[in-house]
Amino acid sequence: MKFRRELWTMLSSEREGVGRCFSNVVIEPGSAFEDTDGPKINRFRYTFVKHKPFSGFSFAESQITAGEPIVVSDEKGHFALANGYVVQISSRRLTVSVDRRLHNARTKVVGFDADRNQSFMGIMEVNDSKLADSRGGEEEEFRSKRLRDLIIEGVPPSFKPLSSVPNLSASAEANLNVDQKEAIEKLIRAIVAQGKSVLLASYTHTAVDNILLKIRYDGTKILRLGVPAKVHPEVQQFADLAGIPKKSIEEIKDSIENSQVVATTCLGINHFIFNSRTFDYCIVDEASQITLPVCLGPIRMAKTFILVGDHYQLPPLVQNKEALEGGLDVSLFKLLCDMHPGAVVNLEHQYRMCEDIMLLSNTLIYFGHLKCGTPEVASRSLNIPNMSGLKQHHISPLSVPSSHTPCLGPTRGRCWLRDLLDPSAKARLVNTDFLNPRAGESANGSRIVNVVEVALCNQLVEALISVGIPAQEIGVVTLYRSQLALLRQNLRRHLPELEMHTADRFQGRDKEVIIMSCVRSNAENNVGELLRDWRRVNVAFTRARTKFLIVGSKTTLREGNELLDRFVKLMDGKGWCYDLPPTAVGSHVFEEPAFTQVSPQRTKSKPVSPKKKGQSPIKRSPVKRQSRTVLGPMRNESGLFGMGGRKAEKLGGKETHAAKMVGRRPVLRDVYHDLLG
């Protein structure tokens, strides 16, 4: 894995330069905290500060974001002193929760191996000693000859008709669509009925908890395995083995033996409960995203298994080139679907997307098989509570800089924000090709960003919130982590309600409105590898319920590959391509200064002047703001977009100098100079 190699081949300062490390940091005095009652994985909390920060340094200007897993080492070569997660990140401080105390650095243990000392590596490995120690007979390794026949020999599964079908309530029966009623004969084995036991598994805690949230009120006795801190708060009540102290052996045995549903992640199958219990059924959710060896873990604990997934979306993530070439990215779900199509039940009715949005993936990926579950789902549109809220972003020409052409009012056909927010605009390709100048991408090493697309996404989010759409119902997706970091910094005032993720992280999630930033826009019409990945594109295309806005260059997308060309032709054919006017970026006004909207330094506090810390470069009245400025990159004298231009421009009575603002911020500096030539 490339990032793992970097640990051994690059200095910490070199890794910091590419945004994947923070070097030369120290624990802030007084920040150490130990939660003695908390789980081991995040028992210790520390706040790091830069030992000798250079001018303009910011923890926020990195690929490392809140929630990222981290490894803490020291500059003397002692590796993996602790593992944990980033809890909070700001420009000057980085707070982490880790599994070990960091007060006394440990020396590297002889024989330490980065792979084999990881918590779950041994679970996924099979070696001779494990085979010798495994349970013999039919249960050896894959538990039974039946499983080996199904998976290795390709013997087709057989199904026995049920002697009696468990009765469903009238309301439950009414909620089943045609597909579900047809599938019930095969899927009923997984329903908790007739006293059968079920092992529920998926790769992530989130996926497991999403299912438990739907059945938590059914009266079924559920046991959730795992660290309570990683379990959703509303289902932590089921994590009673780890979270609720037991007074006797009988209480422990009751939890283990009498729970009808036991839920865990696929890598949690080393729990001691599996030494003494076999389940009637195992359901593996999101199985199409799980590698075959990992999927074998839970299914060998049950007599019958059911895999649920969609191999038209993201496959298992495999970063090792040799393993990839060996086929590790082919999931057991995909393997069995191809081997035994007769045992596959397709649930073609969907209840997420309206018909216009569904048309994209249905035409490009699913061969027209998808159907809206009800006429109401097909026809629904975004409810705009207060379209007049757009008026606050339209003012007289005298109120904006002379370099911009203002939009005078939210009139349909004359205001691009009004057009895109219209409830009838359910799926639109927001074409940036006609912006003057073109909204081109910028690269800093392997990091690719598009500052103008960030400004456009900002404006769309702000406009949606202005007309009454809650931030919780809006999602921003991109395929590039560097673009995501820029978006998060510019929209962080709406966090955590506003969700922004890569397509990979958005899988399994949905929102009323999704705004997608394509990023790639260049003279060579090169879309890169990420946009060529049709599964990743499919995930992004299927997240929105009522409005999906794709911000990007139509010319670049058209030349990407066959799928993207078909996508552009589909949007053109339906009249769903919206060409932004040349002055779109600078035609509306918003409260915040332009340079703070595109700077990764954006925080909730006032911006700090490069000349004097603690002083805001913009004068603001504590009662009423007098200055309202354009949201987005301004144009300099040459007409190019930049962070306010080379020449200082007065905003609210105080001069700002873009060159000084980005002087020691590598991402912004390179973007700035690239845009200005």
C-alpha positions as CSV (number, residue, x, y, z in Angstrom):
1,M,0.0,0.0,0.0
2,K,1.4,3.3,-1.1
3,F,0.7,5.2,2.1
4,R,2.2,2.4,4.2
5,R,5.4,2.5,2.2
6,E,5.6,6.2,2.8
7,L,6.0,5.5,6.6
8,W,9.3,3.8,5.9
9,T,10.6,5.7,2.9
10,M,9.8,9.3,3.6
11,L,10.6,11.7,6.4
12,S,7.7,13.0,8.5
13,S,8.3,16.5,7.1
14,E,8.1,15.1,3.5
15,R,4.8,13.4,4.3
16,E,3.5,16.6,5.8
17,G,4.3,18.4,2.5
18,V,1.8,16.1,0.7
19,G,-0.8,16.5,3.4
20,R,-0.7,13.0,5.0
21,C,1.3,13.7,8.2
22,F,1.9,16.3,10.9
23,S,5.6,16.5,11.9
24,N,7.3,18.1,14.9
25,V,4.2,18.3,17.1
26,V,4.0,18.3,20.9
27,I,1.3,17.6,23.4
28,E,-0.3,20.8,24.6
29,P,0.4,21.1,28.4
30,G,-2.7,20.3,30.4
31,S,-4.5,18.6,27.5
32,A,-4.0,15.0,28.5
33,F,-7.2,13.3,29.6
34,E,-7.8,9.6,30.5
35,D,-11.3,8.1,30.5
36,T,-10.8,5.2,32.8
37,D,-14.4,3.9,32.2
38,G,-14.1,4.4,28.4
39,P,-13.3,1.7,25.8
40,K,-9.7,1.0,25.2
41,I,-9.7,2.3,21.6
42,N,-10.2,5.9,22.7
43,R,-9.3,5.9,26.3
44,F,-6.7,8.6,26.1
45,R,-7.2,12.1,24.7
46,Y,-4.5,14.5,23.7
47,T,-4.3,17.9,22.0
48,F,-1.3,18.4,19.7
49,V,0.2,21.8,18.7
50,K,3.0,22.6,16.4
51,H,6.4,22.9,18.2
52,K,7.6,25.7,15.9
53,P,4.8,26.7,13.6
54,F,5.8,28.6,10.5
55,S,3.8,31.6,9.4
56,G,0.5,30.5,7.9
57,F,0.6,26.9,9.2
58,S,-2.7,25.3,9.8
59,F,-3.7,21.7,10.8
60,A,-6.9,22.2,8.8
61,E,-4.9,22.4,5.5
62,S,-4.3,18.7,5.1
63,Q,-5.9,15.5,3.9
64,I,-6.3,14.5,7.5
65,T,-9.8,15.3,8.8
66,A,-12.0,14.7,11.8
67,G,-12.8,11.0,12.2
68,E,-9.7,9.8,10.3
69,P,-7.8,6.8,11.8
70,I,-4.3,7.8,12.8
71,V,-1.0,6.3,14.0
72,V,1.1,8.2,16.5
73,S,4.9,7.8,16.2
74,D,7.9,9.9,17.3
75,E,10.7,11.6,15.4
76,K,13.3,9.2,16.9
77,G,12.0,6.2,14.9
78,H,9.6,4.7,17.5
79,F,6.7,3.6,15.4
80,A,3.0,3.1,16.3
81,L,3.2,4.4,19.9
82,A,-0.5,4.6,19.8
83,N,-3.5,4.2,17.4
84,G,-6.7,6.1,17.4
85,Y,-8.8,8.7,15.7
86,V,-8.8,12.5,15.0
87,V,-11.5,14.0,17.2
88,Q,-11.3,17.7,16.4
89,I,-9.1,19.8,14.1
90,S,-8.6,23.5,13.9
91,S,-6.0,25.8,12.5
92,R,-3.8,25.6,15.6
93,R,-4.8,22.4,17.4
94,L,-5.3,18.8,16.7
95,T,-7.2,16.7,19.2
96,V,-7.0,12.9,19.1
97,S,-8.3,9.9,21.0
98,V,-5.8,7.0,21.2
99,D,-5.5,3.6,22.8
100,R,-2.3,4.1,24.7
101,R,-0.8,6.6,27.1
102,L,1.7,8.9,25.3
103,H,3.5,10.3,28.3
104,N,6.3,7.6,28.1
105,A,7.4,6.9,24.6
106,R,8.0,3.2,24.0
107,T,11.1,1.9,22.1
108,K,10.5,-0.2,19.0
109,V,10.0,-3.9,20.0
110,V,12.3,-6.4,18.3
111,G,10.2,-8.4,15.8
112,F,7.5,-5.7,15.5
113,D,5.8,-6.1,12.1
114,A,3.4,-3.4,10.8
115,D,1.1,-6.0,9.2
116,R,1.0,-8.8,11.8
117,N,0.6,-6.5,14.8
118,Q,-2.5,-4.9,13.4
119,S,-5.7,-5.9,15.3
120,F,-7.5,-7.6,12.4
121,M,-4.8,-8.9,10.1
122,G,-4.6,-12.3,11.8
123,I,-8.4,-12.7,11.4
124,M,-8.1,-12.6,7.7
125,E,-5.0,-14.9,7.4
126,V,-5.0,-18.7,7.2
127,N,-1.8,-20.6,7.9
128,D,-0.8,-24.2,8.7
129,S,-0.8,-23.6,12.5
130,K,-4.4,-22.3,12.3
131,L,-5.5,-25.2,10.3
132,A,-4.0,-27.6,12.8
133,D,-5.7,-25.8,15.7
134,S,-9.1,-25.4,14.0
135,R,-12.1,-27.6,14.9
136,G,-12.0,-30.9,13.0
137,G,-14.4,-32.8,10.9
138,E,-17.1,-30.9,9.0
139,E,-16.4,-27.7,10.9
140,E,-12.8,-27.5,9.8
141,E,-12.0,-24.1,8.3
142,F,-15.2,-23.4,6.4
143,R,-17.3,-25.2,9.1
144,S,-18.9,-27.7,6.7
145,K,-18.4,-29.5,3.5
146,R,-21.7,-27.8,2.4
147,L,-20.0,-24.4,2.5
148,R,-17.0,-25.6,0.6
149,D,-19.2,-27.1,-2.1
150,L,-21.1,-23.9,-2.5
151,I,-18.1,-21.5,-2.6
152,I,-15.3,-23.6,-4.0
153,E,-16.9,-26.4,-6.0
154,G,-19.7,-24.2,-7.4
155,V,-22.5,-26.6,-6.4
156,P,-25.8,-24.6,-6.8
157,P,-27.8,-23.9,-3.7
158,S,-31.0,-25.8,-3.1
159,F,-34.2,-24.5,-1.5
160,K,-36.9,-26.4,0.3
161,P,-40.5,-25.1,0.2
162,L,-41.7,-23.9,3.6
163,S,-44.2,-26.1,5.3
164,S,-45.8,-23.0,6.6
165,V,-45.2,-19.3,5.9
166,P,-44.9,-17.2,9.0
167,N,-47.9,-14.8,9.2
168,L,-47.1,-11.2,8.6
169,S,-49.3,-8.4,9.9
170,A,-51.7,-6.7,7.4
171,S,-49.7,-3.5,7.5
172,A,-46.4,-5.3,6.9
173,E,-48.0,-7.2,4.0
174,A,-49.3,-4.0,2.5
175,N,-45.9,-2.4,2.6
176,L,-44.3,-5.2,0.4
177,N,-43.9,-4.4,-3.2
178,V,-44.1,-6.9,-6.0
179,D,-40.4,-7.7,-5.8
180,Q,-40.4,-8.2,-2.1
181,K,-43.5,-10.4,-2.2
182,E,-41.8,-12.6,-4.8
183,A,-38.6,-12.7,-2.8
184,I,-40.2,-13.5,0.5
185,E,-40.1,-17.3,0.0
186,K,-36.3,-17.1,-0.2
187,L,-35.6,-14.3,2.2
188,I,-38.1,-15.4,4.9
189,R,-35.4,-17.7,6.3
190,A,-33.6,-14.6,7.5
191,I,-36.6,-13.2,9.3
192,V,-36.7,-13.8,13.0
193,A,-39.7,-16.1,13.0
194,Q,-40.5,-19.6,14.3
195,G,-37.7,-19.3,16.9
196,K,-34.8,-19.2,14.4
197,S,-31.6,-17.4,15.3
198,V,-29.9,-14.9,13.0
199,L,-26.3,-13.6,12.8
200,L,-26.4,-10.1,11.3
201,A,-23.0,-8.9,9.9
202,S,-21.6,-6.2,7.7
203,Y,-18.2,-4.7,7.2
204,T,-18.8,-1.4,9.0
205,H,-20.4,-0.5,12.3
206,T,-22.7,2.0,10.5
207,A,-24.2,-0.6,8.2
208,V,-24.9,-3.0,11.1
209,D,-26.5,-0.3,13.2
210,N,-28.6,1.0,10.3
211,I,-30.4,-2.4,10.2
212,L,-30.8,-2.6,14.0
213,L,-32.4,0.9,14.0
214,K,-35.2,-0.5,11.9
215,I,-35.9,-3.5,14.0
216,R,-35.2,-2.2,17.5
217,Y,-38.9,-1.8,18.4
218,D,-39.9,-5.3,17.2
219,G,-39.6,-6.9,20.6
220,T,-36.8,-9.2,19.4
221,K,-34.0,-9.9,21.8
222,I,-30.9,-8.5,20.2
223,L,-27.2,-8.7,21.1
224,R,-24.9,-6.1,19.6
225,L,-21.2,-7.1,19.7
226,G,-18.5,-4.5,19.7
227,V,-17.1,-1.5,21.5
228,P,-20.1,0.7,22.7
229,A,-18.3,3.9,21.6
230,K,-18.5,2.7,18.0
231,V,-22.1,1.7,18.2
232,H,-24.9,4.1,17.3
233,P,-26.3,5.7,20.5
234,E,-29.8,4.5,19.8
235,V,-28.8,0.9,19.7
236,Q,-26.2,0.9,22.4
237,Q,-28.8,-0.7,24.7
238,F,-28.2,-3.9,22.8
239,A,-24.4,-3.9,23.4
240,D,-25.0,-5.3,26.9
241,L,-22.0,-7.7,27.0
242,A,-19.5,-4.8,26.6
243,G,-21.6,-1.9,28.0
244,I,-23.5,-3.4,30.9
245,P,-21.6,-5.0,33.8
246,K,-22.9,-8.5,34.6
247,K,-23.4,-9.8,38.1
248,S,-23.2,-13.5,37.4
249,I,-22.2,-16.1,35.0
250,E,-25.9,-16.8,34.4
251,E,-26.5,-13.3,33.1
252,I,-23.6,-13.7,30.6
253,K,-24.9,-17.0,29.4
254,D,-28.4,-15.6,29.0
255,S,-27.1,-12.8,26.7
256,I,-25.1,-15.3,24.7
257,E,-27.5,-18.1,24.3
258,N,-31.0,-16.5,24.3
259,S,-30.5,-13.6,21.9
260,Q,-32.4,-14.3,18.7
261,V,-30.4,-11.7,16.7
262,V,-26.7,-11.3,17.2
263,A,-25.1,-8.3,15.3
264,T,-21.5,-7.7,14.6
265,T,-19.0,-6.5,12.0
266,C,-17.3,-9.1,9.8
267,L,-14.1,-8.6,11.7
268,G,-15.8,-9.1,15.0
269,I,-16.1,-12.9,14.6
270,N,-13.2,-13.6,17.0
271,H,-15.6,-12.9,19.9
272,F,-15.8,-15.7,22.4
273,I,-19.6,-16.1,21.7
274,F,-18.8,-17.9,18.5
275,N,-16.9,-20.7,20.3
276,S,-20.2,-22.0,21.7
277,R,-22.9,-21.0,19.3
278,T,-24.0,-21.8,15.8
279,F,-26.8,-19.8,14.1
280,D,-29.6,-20.9,11.8
281,Y,-29.1,-18.0,9.4
282,C,-26.4,-15.4,8.7
283,I,-27.3,-12.2,6.8
284,V,-24.4,-10.2,5.4
285,D,-25.4,-6.7,4.4
286,E,-23.4,-4.7,1.8
287,A,-21.8,-8.0,0.9
288,S,-20.8,-6.6,-2.5
289,Q,-18.2,-4.3,-0.8
290,I,-16.6,-7.1,1.3
291,T,-13.6,-9.2,0.2
292,L,-14.2,-12.9,0.0
293,P,-11.9,-13.9,2.9
294,V,-13.5,-11.4,5.2
295,C,-17.0,-12.5,4.2
296,L,-16.2,-16.1,5.0
297,G,-15.8,-15.2,8.7
298,P,-19.5,-14.7,9.6
299,I,-21.1,-17.1,7.1
300,R,-19.2,-20.1,8.5
301,M,-21.0,-19.5,11.8
302,A,-24.4,-20.3,10.4
303,K,-26.2,-23.2,8.7
304,T,-27.6,-20.9,5.9
305,F,-26.4,-17.6,4.7
306,I,-28.0,-14.7,2.7
307,L,-25.8,-12.1,1.0
308,V,-27.3,-8.7,0.3
309,G,-25.6,-6.1,-1.9
310,D,-25.3,-4.4,-5.3
311,H,-22.3,-5.3,-7.4
312,Y,-23.1,-2.3,-9.7
313,Q,-21.7,-0.1,-6.9
314,L,-18.3,0.0,-5.3
315,P,-16.4,-3.3,-5.1
316,P,-14.2,-4.2,-2.1
317,L,-11.4,-1.8,-1.6
318,V,-8.1,-3.5,-2.5
319,Q,-4.9,-1.4,-2.5
320,N,-2.3,-4.1,-2.9
321,K,-1.5,-4.5,-6.6
322,E,-0.6,-8.2,-6.4
323,A,-3.9,-9.0,-4.5
324,L,-5.8,-6.9,-7.0
325,E,-4.4,-8.8,-9.9
326,G,-5.2,-12.0,-8.1
327,G,-8.9,-11.1,-8.0
328,L,-9.3,-10.1,-4.4
329,D,-11.6,-7.2,-5.5
330,V,-14.2,-9.8,-6.7
331,S,-16.5,-10.2,-3.7
332,L,-18.2,-13.5,-2.7
333,F,-21.5,-11.8,-3.6
334,K,-20.4,-11.1,-7.2
335,L,-18.8,-14.5,-7.5
336,L,-22.0,-16.4,-6.5
337,C,-24.3,-14.1,-8.5
338,D,-22.3,-14.9,-11.6
339,M,-22.1,-18.6,-10.7
340,H,-25.7,-19.1,-9.7
341,P,-28.0,-16.5,-11.3
342,G,-31.0,-18.6,-10.5
343,A,-30.4,-18.1,-6.8
344,V,-30.4,-14.3,-7.1
345,V,-33.5,-12.3,-6.3
346,N,-33.5,-8.8,-7.8
347,L,-35.3,-6.1,-5.8
348,E,-35.9,-3.6,-8.7
349,H,-38.3,-1.2,-7.0
350,Q,-36.6,1.6,-5.2
351,Y,-38.0,4.3,-2.9
352,R,-35.2,6.8,-2.8
353,M,-34.9,8.7,-6.1
354,C,-37.6,10.5,-8.0
355,E,-38.0,9.4,-11.6
356,D,-35.8,12.0,-13.2
357,I,-32.8,11.2,-10.9
358,M,-33.4,7.4,-11.2
359,L,-33.3,7.8,-15.0
360,L,-29.5,8.5,-14.9
361,S,-28.4,5.2,-13.2
362,N,-31.2,3.3,-14.8
363,T,-30.1,4.2,-18.3
364,L,-26.4,4.1,-17.7
365,I,-26.0,1.2,-15.3
366,Y,-29.0,-0.9,-14.6
367,F,-30.3,-1.5,-18.2
368,G,-33.7,0.0,-17.4
369,H,-34.6,-2.5,-14.7
370,L,-35.1,0.0,-11.9
371,K,-38.6,1.1,-11.1
372,C,-40.0,3.7,-8.6
373,G,-41.8,2.0,-5.8
374,T,-44.9,4.2,-6.0
375,P,-46.2,7.0,-8.2
376,E,-45.6,9.4,-5.3
377,V,-41.9,8.5,-5.2
378,A,-41.7,9.0,-9.0
379,S,-43.2,12.4,-9.0
380,R,-42.0,14.0,-5.8
381,S,-39.9,17.2,-5.9
382,L,-38.1,19.4,-3.6
383,N,-40.3,21.5,-1.4
384,I,-39.0,25.1,-1.3
385,P,-40.5,26.8,1.7
386,N,-39.4,30.4,0.8
387,M,-38.1,31.1,-2.7
388,S,-38.2,34.8,-1.9
389,G,-35.2,34.1,0.4
390,L,-33.1,34.4,-2.7
391,K,-33.7,38.2,-2.8
392,Q,-31.0,38.7,-0.1
393,H,-28.4,37.7,-2.6
394,H,-29.5,40.3,-5.2
395,I,-28.8,43.9,-4.8
396,S,-28.2,47.0,-6.9
397,P,-25.2,47.3,-9.3
398,L,-23.7,50.0,-7.1
399,S,-23.3,47.5,-4.2
400,V,-20.9,45.2,-6.0
401,P,-17.4,45.6,-7.3
402,S,-17.2,47.1,-10.8
403,S,-15.5,43.9,-12.1
404,H,-18.7,41.9,-11.6
405,T,-22.0,41.9,-13.4
406,P,-24.7,41.6,-10.8
407,C,-27.9,39.6,-11.0
408,L,-30.7,42.1,-10.3
409,G,-33.3,39.7,-9.1
410,P,-34.4,36.0,-8.7
411,T,-36.3,35.9,-11.9
412,R,-36.7,32.6,-13.7
413,G,-34.6,32.5,-16.9
414,R,-32.4,35.4,-15.8
415,C,-31.0,34.2,-12.5
416,W,-29.0,30.9,-12.6
417,L,-29.5,30.3,-8.9
418,R,-33.3,30.6,-9.3
419,D,-33.3,28.3,-12.3
420,L,-31.3,25.6,-10.5
421,L,-33.3,25.8,-7.3
422,D,-36.6,25.5,-9.1
423,P,-38.4,22.3,-7.9
424,S,-38.8,21.2,-11.5
425,A,-35.0,21.1,-12.0
426,K,-34.6,17.7,-10.5
427,A,-31.4,16.6,-12.3
428,R,-29.1,19.1,-13.9
429,L,-25.5,19.1,-15.3
430,V,-24.3,22.6,-14.3
431,N,-21.9,23.3,-17.1
432,T,-18.9,25.5,-16.3
433,D,-17.5,25.7,-19.9
434,F,-18.8,29.2,-20.6
435,L,-17.5,30.9,-17.5
436,N,-15.1,33.7,-18.3
437,P,-12.4,32.5,-17.9
438,R,-13.0,28.8,-17.9
439,A,-13.2,27.1,-14.4
440,G,-10.0,25.1,-14.8
441,E,-8.6,22.6,-12.3
442,S,-5.3,23.1,-10.5
443,A,-2.9,20.4,-9.4
444,N,-0.4,20.4,-6.5
445,G,1.5,17.2,-6.8
446,S,-1.2,14.4,-6.7
447,R,-3.8,16.8,-5.2
448,I,-6.3,18.2,-7.7
449,V,-8.7,21.0,-6.8
450,N,-11.1,23.3,-8.7
451,V,-11.5,26.5,-6.8
452,V,-14.2,27.9,-9.0
453,E,-16.3,24.8,-8.5
454,V,-15.9,25.2,-4.7
455,A,-17.3,28.7,-5.0
456,L,-20.2,27.5,-7.1
457,C,-21.0,24.7,-4.6
458,N,-20.8,27.3,-1.8
459,Q,-23.3,29.5,-3.5
460,L,-25.7,26.7,-4.2
461,V,-25.6,25.5,-0.6
462,E,-26.0,29.0,0.8
463,A,-28.9,29.6,-1.7
464,L,-30.6,26.4,-0.7
465,I,-30.4,27.3,3.0
466,S,-31.6,30.8,2.3
467,V,-34.8,29.5,0.8
468,G,-35.5,27.2,3.7
469,I,-33.9,23.9,3.0
470,P,-32.3,22.5,6.2
471,A,-28.6,21.8,6.0
472,Q,-29.3,18.3,7.2
473,E,-31.1,17.6,3.9
474,I,-28.2,18.7,1.7
475,G,-25.2,16.7,0.8
476,V,-22.0,17.6,-1.1
477,V,-20.1,14.8,-2.9
478,T,-16.9,14.8,-4.8
479,L,-14.5,12.0,-5.9
480,Y,-11.3,13.9,-4.8
481,R,-10.2,14.2,-1.2
482,S,-8.3,17.4,-1.8
483,Q,-11.4,19.0,-3.2
484,L,-13.4,17.7,-0.3
485,A,-11.0,19.3,2.2
486,L,-11.4,22.6,0.4
487,L,-15.2,22.3,0.5
488,R,-15.2,21.4,4.1
489,Q,-13.1,24.4,5.1
490,N,-15.3,26.7,3.2
491,L,-18.6,25.3,4.4
492,R,-17.6,24.3,7.9
493,R,-20.0,26.9,9.5
494,H,-22.8,24.4,8.4
495,L,-21.1,21.4,9.9
496,P,-22.0,18.8,11.2
497,E,-25.5,19.2,9.8
498,L,-24.2,19.6,6.2
499,E,-22.7,16.3,5.1
500,M,-19.7,16.3,2.7
501,H,-18.0,13.1,1.7
502,T,-16.3,11.3,-1.1
503,A,-18.5,8.9,-3.1
504,D,-16.9,6.0,-1.2
505,R,-18.0,7.5,2.2
506,F,-21.5,8.4,0.9
507,Q,-22.3,4.9,-0.1
508,G,-25.4,3.8,1.9
509,R,-26.4,7.4,2.6
510,D,-29.0,9.7,0.9
511,K,-30.1,13.3,1.0
512,E,-33.0,15.4,-0.5
513,V,-30.4,17.4,-2.4
514,I,-27.0,16.3,-3.6
515,I,-24.5,18.7,-5.1
516,M,-21.6,16.9,-6.9
517,S,-18.3,18.6,-7.8
518,C,-16.6,16.8,-10.7
519,V,-13.4,18.9,-10.4
520,R,-11.8,17.9,-13.7
521,S,-11.7,20.7,-16.3
522,N,-8.7,21.0,-18.5
523,A,-7.6,21.6,-22.1
524,E,-6.7,17.9,-22.6
525,N,-10.2,16.8,-21.6
526,N,-8.6,14.3,-19.2
527,V,-11.1,13.2,-16.5
528,G,-8.6,11.0,-14.6
529,E,-9.1,7.5,-13.2
530,L,-11.7,8.3,-10.5
531,L,-14.4,9.6,-12.9
532,R,-13.7,6.7,-15.2
533,D,-14.7,4.3,-12.4
534,W,-18.3,3.6,-13.3
535,R,-19.1,2.0,-9.9
536,R,-17.9,5.1,-8.1
537,V,-19.9,7.4,-10.4
538,N,-23.0,5.2,-9.9
539,V,-22.7,5.7,-6.1
540,A,-22.6,9.4,-6.6
541,F,-25.6,9.3,-9.0
542,T,-27.8,7.4,-6.6
543,R,-27.6,9.5,-3.4
544,A,-30.2,12.2,-4.1
545,R,-33.9,11.9,-3.5
546,T,-35.4,15.1,-5.2
547,K,-32.6,17.2,-6.6
548,F,-29.2,16.3,-8.1
549,L,-26.9,19.1,-9.3
550,I,-23.6,18.0,-11.0
551,V,-21.2,20.9,-11.3
552,G,-18.6,20.3,-14.0
553,S,-17.2,20.8,-17.5
554,K,-19.4,19.2,-20.1
555,T,-16.6,19.3,-22.6
556,T,-14.2,17.4,-20.3
557,L,-16.8,14.9,-19.2
558,R,-17.9,14.1,-22.8
559,E,-14.4,13.0,-23.7
560,G,-13.8,11.0,-20.5
561,N,-15.1,7.6,-21.5
562,E,-18.1,5.9,-23.1
563,L,-20.2,6.0,-19.9
564,L,-19.6,9.8,-19.3
565,D,-20.2,10.5,-23.0
566,R,-23.6,8.6,-22.7
567,F,-24.3,10.6,-19.6
568,V,-23.7,14.0,-21.3
569,K,-25.8,12.9,-24.3
570,L,-28.6,11.8,-22.0
571,M,-28.6,15.2,-20.2
572,D,-28.5,17.0,-23.5
573,G,-31.3,14.9,-24.9
574,K,-33.5,15.6,-21.9
575,G,-32.6,19.3,-21.9
576,W,-31.0,19.0,-18.4
577,C,-27.7,20.7,-19.2
578,Y,-27.6,24.2,-17.7
579,D,-24.9,26.4,-19.2
580,L,-23.7,28.9,-16.6
581,P,-23.4,32.5,-17.9
582,P,-19.9,33.9,-18.2
583,T,-20.3,36.1,-15.1
584,A,-22.1,33.5,-12.9
585,V,-19.5,33.3,-10.1
586,G,-19.5,37.0,-9.4
587,S,-23.2,37.8,-10.0
588,H,-24.6,37.3,-6.5
589,V,-23.7,38.6,-3.0
590,F,-23.3,36.8,0.3
591,E,-22.3,37.9,3.8
592,E,-18.8,36.5,4.0
593,P,-15.8,38.0,2.2
594,A,-14.8,36.3,-1.0
595,F,-11.3,35.2,-0.1
596,T,-12.5,33.4,3.1
597,Q,-15.0,31.4,1.0
598,V,-12.3,29.7,-1.1
599,S,-9.5,29.5,1.5
600,P,-8.8,26.3,3.3
601,Q,-8.1,28.4,6.4
602,R,-11.8,29.3,6.8
603,T,-12.9,28.9,10.5
604,K,-15.8,30.1,12.5
605,S,-13.7,32.8,14.1
606,K,-12.8,36.0,12.3
607,P,-9.9,35.7,9.8
608,V,-6.5,36.6,11.0
609,S,-4.5,39.3,9.2
610,P,-1.1,38.1,8.0
611,K,0.4,41.3,9.4
612,K,-1.1,41.3,12.9
613,K,-2.6,38.3,14.7
614,G,-5.9,38.7,16.3
615,Q,-7.0,41.6,14.1
616,S,-9.7,41.1,11.5
617,P,-8.8,42.4,8.0
618,I,-12.5,43.4,7.6
619,K,-14.2,45.9,9.8
620,R,-17.6,44.8,11.0
621,S,-20.2,46.5,13.0
622,P,-21.3,44.4,16.0
623,V,-24.9,45.3,15.2
624,K,-25.2,45.5,11.5
625,R,-23.0,44.4,8.7
626,Q,-22.4,47.2,6.2
627,S,-20.4,45.2,3.7
628,R,-21.9,42.4,1.6
629,T,-19.5,40.9,-0.9
630,V,-19.5,38.5,-3.7
631,L,-19.2,34.8,-2.7
632,G,-16.4,33.3,-4.9
633,P,-13.1,34.1,-6.5
634,M,-12.8,37.7,-7.7
635,R,-11.3,38.8,-11.0
636,N,-8.2,40.7,-11.2
637,E,-7.3,43.3,-13.9
638,S,-6.4,40.6,-16.4
639,G,-9.9,39.1,-16.0
640,L,-8.6,35.8,-14.3
641,F,-10.1,34.5,-11.2
642,G,-8.0,34.8,-8.1
643,M,-8.2,35.3,-4.4
644,G,-9.2,38.9,-4.7
645,G,-6.7,39.6,-7.5
646,R,-3.1,40.8,-7.4
647,K,-4.1,44.3,-6.5
648,A,-5.5,45.0,-3.1
649,E,-9.2,45.7,-3.2
650,K,-11.2,47.5,-0.4
651,L,-13.8,45.4,1.3
652,G,-15.6,47.1,4.2
653,G,-13.0,49.8,4.6
654,K,-10.0,47.5,5.0
655,E,-7.5,46.4,2.3
656,T,-6.8,42.7,1.8
657,H,-3.8,41.3,-0.1
658,A,-4.4,37.9,-1.6
659,A,-0.8,37.2,-2.2
660,K,0.0,37.6,1.5
661,M,-3.0,35.7,2.5
662,V,-1.9,32.5,0.7
663,G,1.9,33.0,1.1
664,R,2.5,30.1,3.3
665,R,-0.5,28.0,2.5
666,P,0.8,25.5,-0.2
667,V,-2.5,24.4,-1.7
668,L,-4.0,27.9,-1.9
669,R,-0.7,29.4,-3.0
670,D,-0.3,27.0,-6.0
671,V,-3.9,27.4,-7.0
672,Y,-3.6,31.2,-6.7
673,H,-0.5,31.4,-8.9
674,D,-1.8,28.9,-11.4
675,L,-5.0,30.8,-11.9
676,L,-3.2,34.1,-12.3
677,G,-0.6,32.7,-14.6
